[in-house]
């Protein structure tokens, strides 16, 4: 198992864009290596020189908080200055979910083919609100906090997929129920073409409502894809930074361990 790089804890704790984290890692790594070499030249033992260099140069506590603020997106800096960042983010997510739910509710309640049976479409309103909330959380992580880590990104994507599947399933269930009710209520011999057409429209409307909700969720996530791809590429470079060999900070550690 690869030993932990001395700067991995900094990378885990710092909340900033992947590009900012990579730039900071490379800068601190270069400065620490230079300082370590200078301390060794002055007579320090390599292990002690390494520890002193890291202690002097790796930001912690208030220094790290200030650094995060400096590298935060504009909205992120505003939220931190306002205080209660998590509450502000929670309110923003709630507002997006409510607006999306109201828009879906207006579609359900509007005069149309769903008619009196529109109660079957209300679960779709909830799904649309949840899709919007999940999307809003990803947006906040990217453009307010500036940092959507791979684990959370995967969790949000899986949740988005699950909600889209639920939307399609609800649409199919509603369409099937309308079809079942139509078969029991309509008589091909006595029912007029208008009644039959209304039943067909309700079936199609339920199916279309499910597809529209799933499409809303899909295109919402696709709008984030360019940023997600860029961040993933930078995160691979960060992984390469930690896995590469020949770093004096790591090599010195190995040397000292061998001496002891």
KALIN-V514845 format. One record per residue. RES is the residue in one small letter. PSI is psi in whole degrees, 0 to 359 (999 if undefined). OMEGA is omega in radians with two decimals (none if undefined). D_FIRST is the distance of its C-alpha to the first C-alpha in whole Angstrom. Layout:
# KALIN-V514845
res=(RES/RES)
psi=(PSI/PSI)
omega=(OMEGA/OMEGA)
d_first=(D_FIRST/D_FIRST)
This chain:
# KALIN-V514845
res=(x/x/x/x/x/x/x/x/x/x/x/x/x/x/x/x/x/x/x/x/x/x/x/x/x/x/x/x/x/x/x/x/x/x/x/x/x/x/x/x/x/x/x/x/x/x/x/x/x/x/x/x/x/x/x/x/x/x/x/x/x/x/x/x/x/x/x/x/x/x/x/x/x/x/x/x/x/x/x/x/x/x/x/x/x/x/x/x/x/x/x/x/x/x/x/x/x/x/x/x/x/x/x/x/x/x/x/x/x/x/x/x/x/x/x/x/x/x/x/x/x/x/x/x/x/x/x/x/x/x/x/x/x/x/x/x/x/x/x/x/x/x/x/x/x/x/x/x/x/x/x/x/x/x/x/x/x/x/x/x/x/x/x/x/x/x/x/x/x/x/x/x/x/x/x/x/x/x/x/x/x/x/x/x/x/x/x/x/x/x/x/x/x/x/x/x/x/x/x/x/x/x/x/x/x/x/x/x/x/x/x/x/x/x/x/x/x/x/x/x/x/x/x/x/x/x/x/x/x/x/x/x/x/x/x/x/x/x/x/x/x/x/x/x/x/x/x/x/x/x/x/x/x/x/x/x/x/x/x/x)
psi=(134/131/151/133/143/338/3/324/321/317/324/320/333/130/100/171/148/322/320/320/318/317/318/318/314/322/313/321/314/316/320/321/318/316/322/315/321/319/322/320/329/358/0/150/147/317/315/322/319/313/319/320/316/320/324/326/334/119/141/163/234/326/319/320/316/321/319/319/318/325/2/152/165/314/325/318/320/317/321/323/325/339/164/54/315/322/318/317/318/318/319/316/318/319/316/317/317/316/317/319/319/320/317/322/323/323/318/320/347/148/129/195/339/324/221/341/14/345/334/343/353/325/331/327/317/317/317/318/320/322/315/320/318/318/318/324/318/319/317/318/324/316/356/304/331/8/106/97/155/318/315/322/316/319/314/322/316/322/321/318/315/319/323/320/319/321/314/318/318/321/318/321/316/319/319/320/317/320/318/315/323/320/322/334/334/139/117/333/327/337/142/164/331/315/318/318/321/319/318/320/321/319/311/323/319/316/318/326/319/317/322/319/317/321/321/314/320/311/330/316/322/332/339/349/315/316/319/320/316/314/321/321/318/322/328/323/325/317/320/323/318/335/346/154/164/4/125/326/322/318/321/321/316/319/317/322/324/328/327/999)
omega=(-3.11/3.09/-3.10/3.07/-3.10/-3.08/-3.11/3.12/3.09/-3.12/3.14/-3.02/-3.09/3.14/-3.12/3.10/3.11/-3.14/3.12/3.13/3.14/3.13/3.13/3.13/-3.12/-3.13/-3.13/-3.14/-3.13/-3.14/-3.13/3.11/3.14/3.13/3.11/3.13/3.13/3.14/3.08/3.13/3.14/3.06/3.11/3.02/-3.08/-3.11/3.14/3.11/3.12/-3.12/3.13/-3.14/3.13/-3.13/-3.12/-2.92/-3.11/-3.11/3.11/3.04/-3.09/3.13/3.12/3.11/3.11/3.13/3.09/3.14/-3.13/-3.09/-3.13/3.03/-3.10/3.13/3.12/3.11/3.11/-3.13/3.14/3.10/3.13/-3.11/3.11/-3.07/-3.09/3.12/3.11/3.13/3.13/3.11/3.13/3.12/3.14/-3.14/3.12/-3.13/-3.13/3.13/3.11/3.11/3.11/3.10/3.12/3.13/3.10/3.10/-3.11/-3.07/-3.11/3.10/-3.09/-3.04/-3.12/3.03/-3.06/-3.11/-3.07/3.12/3.11/-3.11/-3.09/3.05/3.10/3.10/3.11/-3.14/3.12/3.12/3.13/3.07/3.14/3.14/3.13/3.10/-3.13/3.12/3.10/3.13/3.14/3.12/-3.08/-2.97/3.03/3.07/3.12/-2.98/3.05/-3.06/-3.07/-3.10/3.12/3.11/3.12/3.12/-3.13/3.12/3.11/3.10/3.11/3.11/3.13/3.12/3.10/3.08/3.11/3.13/3.12/-3.13/3.11/3.09/3.12/3.13/3.11/3.12/3.12/3.12/3.10/3.10/3.12/3.13/-3.13/3.14/-3.13/-3.04/-3.06/3.06/-3.10/-3.09/-3.06/-3.10/3.12/3.12/3.12/3.13/3.12/-3.14/3.09/3.12/3.12/-3.14/3.11/3.12/-3.13/-3.11/3.11/3.11/3.13/3.12/3.10/3.12/3.13/3.12/3.12/3.11/3.07/3.13/-3.11/-3.10/3.04/3.13/3.13/3.11/3.12/-2.98/-3.14/3.13/-3.12/3.13/3.12/3.14/3.14/3.10/3.13/3.14/3.05/3.09/3.08/3.10/3.11/3.12/-3.10/-3.07/-3.10/-3.13/3.05/3.10/-3.13/-3.13/3.14/-3.09/3.13/3.12/3.12/-3.12/-3.13/3.12/3.13/3.14/-3.12/none)
d_first=(0/4/6/9/12/15/17/15/17/20/19/19/22/24/26/28/28/25/27/28/24/23/26/25/22/23/26/24/22/25/27/24/24/27/28/25/27/30/30/28/31/33/32/29/26/23/21/24/25/22/22/26/25/23/25/28/27/24/27/27/29/33/32/29/31/34/31/31/34/35/33/34/36/40/40/37/39/42/40/39/42/44/41/40/38/37/40/41/39/39/43/42/41/43/46/44/44/48/49/47/49/52/52/51/54/57/56/56/59/61/64/63/63/60/64/64/61/58/57/55/53/52/49/48/49/46/44/45/44/41/40/41/39/36/37/38/35/33/35/35/31/32/35/35/32/31/27/27/23/21/21/25/26/25/27/30/30/30/32/35/34/35/38/39/39/41/44/45/45/47/49/50/50/53/55/55/56/59/60/60/63/64/65/67/69/70/73/73/76/77/74/75/73/72/71/69/67/66/64/63/62/60/58/57/56/54/52/52/51/48/47/48/46/43/44/44/40/39/41/40/36/37/38/35/33/34/32/29/29/29/26/24/24/24/20/19/20/18/15/16/16/13/11/14/14/17/17/19/17/14/15/18/15/13/17/18/15/16/20/20)
